Amino acid sequence: MATVFWDRKRVLMLEFMQQRTTITSEVYHKMLKKVLRANHSEQKAYNADVWCTHSASP
């Protein structure tokens, strides 16, 4: 079985499970931790090029 996590721009994680593997809360928790780490790393790369300027003067 394939498990896919994605956002609007890309696939965040694609994982293939072994046959006869049950998705328990522990397995799902591990997958979520992986995808959150992957997404966090990707977000750092995207945010590195973001500049925000603000001018409060009238």
C-alpha positions in Angstrom: 0.0 0.0 0.0 1.2 3.5 -0.7 0.7 6.4 1.6 1.0 9.9 0.1 1.1 13.2 1.9 1.0 16.4 -0.3 0.3 20.1 -0.2 -0.8 22.3 -3.0 2.6 22.5 -4.6 4.3 19.1 -4.2 4.3 15.6 -2.8 5.7 15.8 0.7 6.1 12.1 1.3 5.5 8.9 -0.5 5.8 5.7 1.6 5.2 2.1 0.6 4.1 -0.3 3.3 5.0 -3.9 3.4 2.2 -6.4 2.6 -0.1 -7.2 5.5 1.0 -4.2 7.5 -1.7 -2.6 9.6 -1.8 1.1 10.0 -2.0 1.4 13.8 -1.8 4.7 15.7 1.9 4.1 16.3 2.6 3.6 12.6 0.5 6.6 11.7 2.3 8.7 14.4 5.7 7.8 12.9 4.5 8.7 9.4 3.2 12.1 10.6 6.5 12.8 12.4 8.4 12.1 9.1 6.2 14.2 7.0 6.3 17.1 9.4 10.1 17.0 9.5 10.2 16.8 5.7 7.8 19.7 5.4 9.7 21.8 7.9 12.9 21.3 6.0 11.2 22.3 2.7 9.6 25.3 4.3 13.0 26.6 5.5 14.3 26.3 1.9 11.2 28.2 0.6 11.3 30.8 3.3 15.0 31.6 2.8 14.1 33.6 -0.3 11.2 35.5 1.2 11.7 39.2 2.0 9.2 41.3 3.9 9.6 45.1 3.8 7.5 47.4 5.9 7.5 51.2 5.9 5.4 52.8 8.6 6.3 56.3 7.5 3.4 58.3 5.9 
